[in-house]
Amino acid sequence: MATYIRKLGLVLKNYTDGLGHMLFTNVCLHCNKELISAERYLCWLCWEGMERTYFELQVEPTKLDQLFWSRTKIKHTCALYFYAKGSASQSLIRALKYDFKAPLGIYLGTHMAKQLSTHPIRHVDAILPVPIHPKKKFARGYNQSELLARGLAKEWKVPVWSYLVRKEKHTRSQTTNDRFGRWDNVQQTFKSLRNLPKELHILIVDDVITTGATLESLVCAIRDSEPSVQISLLSFAFTK
């Protein structure tokens, strides 16, 4: 009887999935090709076409490691994909930020966690998503970095500390700023809200890293509260 019920449940699931696919056609967020039922957000070709960094496999310091040299001390850094104009990674990030696709953030965070299941970056005490200003969160409906963090936490069983730091300054968009303009834009943006225990290891999670100015400012705010805190950085994408 139990076997029959399981088979019936599988048949009903396939039926409802197929019906939902007919009523609400899903298309690839990058090439707009219709997705088959087994594909999520991107078609197979676009997923395979995204340029991996493979930072997690490199023994020598990566370009992301070097980005923070002489700026602030970071324990581990990693990003899975390169971000470039017109790329599939850009299409994913844009959809996550501006197209109200909250489930996409959880999905990408879970994907990151599985790809980095054996990387030392997963051995942290807590995950901190990069905060966004309350006005921006209200307009967007969510913090995209927090969704990534929740996907990671689900796989790694690590707490998400969204309350740890607050973004007090409502900064303008960073997309048109150079490195120095970005740093000037985010100075004194964040404020730590908690006194932290010593030797804590925190993983800061962001969607895409460009100049590192936002993360540098965030790290400074945390270390103003407790200088001994160890910090690692993880993002879905990294601009070449």
N, C-alpha and C positions, 0 to 999 in steps of 0.2 A: 504493500500500500504506500509506504513512504517513498519507494522508488517511482511509483506512478505519479505521486504528487510532485516530486522533483521534476520529472519529465514534463508534466503539465505546466508547471511554473516556467520552465525553460521555453516551451512553445508559446505561452502567453507573452513572455518577455520579448521574444523575437518578433511576435506579431505587433505588439505595441511599439517597439523600436522602429519597425518598418513603417507602421502607420504614421508615427511621428515624423519620420524622415520624409514621407510624401507630403504631409501637411505643412511642415516647417523645414523647407529645404536648407541644408547647411552648405555653405561654400567656403572654400579655402580663403583665409584672411589675406593671403598674399596674391595668388593668381586668379582668384574668383572661380576656380573650377569646382564643380559640385563634388562634395565629399561622399565617399561610400560610408556605410554604417560603422565600419571599424576605424575610420579616421577621425581625428579630433583637431579642430581649429585650422590645421594646415593639411594639405594633401601630402601623400607620402613623398612625392618628388621635392616639394618645398622643404619638408623636414630634413630630408637627406641633403638638400642643397645648402642648408645653413652652414656657415663656416665655423667650425669648432676651434676653440683656442688651444685645447689640450694642455692648459696650464697645469691641470692636476697631475699630469704625467712628467712634467719637466723637473729635472734635478737642479739646474741652474736657476737663478732669480728670473722671474718672468717680467714682461713689460709692465704688468700691473704692480708687481713688487717694486720695481724701479720708480714707478710714478710717485711713491710716497717716501722715497729715500730723501733724507735731509729735511723732511717736512714733519713727519710724526712716526712714532714707532708702532709697527703693525706685526702681529705674530704670524698670521697666515693671510694670504689673499687668493681669491679664485674668481674666475668668470667663465661661464661655459661657452659662450658664443661671441663672435665679433659683431659689432654693430656698425652698419654703414647705410648711407642713404640709398633707398631703393631695395634694400635687402629684406628677406623674410623676417629677420629678427626685428627690424624696424616696424614692419607691419604688425607683429605680435605686440610690441611695446605700445604702439599707437592705439591699437584696439583695446588694450588693457587700460590705458590712461583716459581715453576719450570716448570709447564706444560702450561704456557701461557693461563690460564683460567681466564681472567679478569672479565667476567660476573659472575663468581663464587664469587668473592669478593663483588660485589654489592648485590648478593643474600644473602650471609651470613650476611652482614651488615643489610639488611632489616629484616632478621630473628631475629637478636639480638634485633633490635628496637622493634619488635612486642612482643618478650618475656619480654622485660623490659619496657613496655608501662606505667606501674604505679610506676616504681621505681624512687626514688628521683634523681638518677644519670642522668636522662634525662633532668633535669632542669638546663641547663648550658647556657652560653652565646655563646660559640663557641666550635667546635670540632677540635682537632689537631691530625692528623695522625702522628705516629712516622716517622720522615724523614729517607730516605735512601740516600746513596751517589749517586750523578748524574751518576757515572760510572755504579753502580748496577742498577739504574733505566733505563738507556739506554739499558743495556744487557737484562733486564727482560721485558722492555716495559712499566712498570707501577710500582707504589708503592702499594703493597698489602694492607697496612694499610690505604692508602688513599681511596682505593676501599671500604673497610669496612666502613670508615667514610662517604663516599658518600651514601651508603645504609642506614646508620643511619640518615643522614641529610634529606634524601628523606622522611622518615617517621616522623621525629621529627620536621622538619622545622627549623633546626638550621644551621647556616653557618659553612662551613669547611674552616679553616685557614691554608692551606698547606704552605703558605709563611711565617708563623710566626717564624719558626726556621729552620736553615740550618744545615745539617750534613757535617762537613768540613773534618773529618778524615775518610778515607776509611778503616774501620776495617776489620780484617779477620773474618772468620766464628766463631760463638760462640759455635758451637755444641760440640767441644772437650774440652772446658775450664770448670774448676770448678768455684765456685762462685768468688773467689779472682782473678782468671785469667780473668773472664768476666769483672769484675770491672776495672782491669788494662787495658783491651782492649778498653774500652769505655770512659775512662777519657778524659775530654776536647774534646769530640767528637762534641758537638753541640754548635751552636752560635745563640742567639736570634737576629732577624733582625728588630724588631719593639719595640718602647717604648709603653708599655701597660698601659691602664688606671687602676686605683686602684680598688680593690675589684672585679676584673673580675673573673669569674668562667669558667675554661677551662676543657674540657674532653679530655684526651689523649687516643687514641685508638691504640691498637696493635693486632696482630694476635694470639700470644701465649706469655705468661709470664713464665719464668723459674726461674731465680734468682732475677729478678728485676733490674739488674745492668744498663741496657740500659735506663730504665724508670727513675731510680734515677738520672742518668747523665742528662737526658733531663729536668727533674724537676729543677735541680740545675741551668741549663742554663736559664730557664724561670724566676726563682726567682732572678737571678743575674740582670735581667732587671727590674723586679718589685716584691719586696718581698711580697707584700700584695695579690698577685694573689692566688685564691683558685684553687686547682687542684684535679680532680678525674680521676680514671683510669678504663678503660674497655678493656677487651680482649675476643676474642672468646674462647680461651682455656687457661688452667693453668696447669702446670706440677705438679704432686703430689709430 
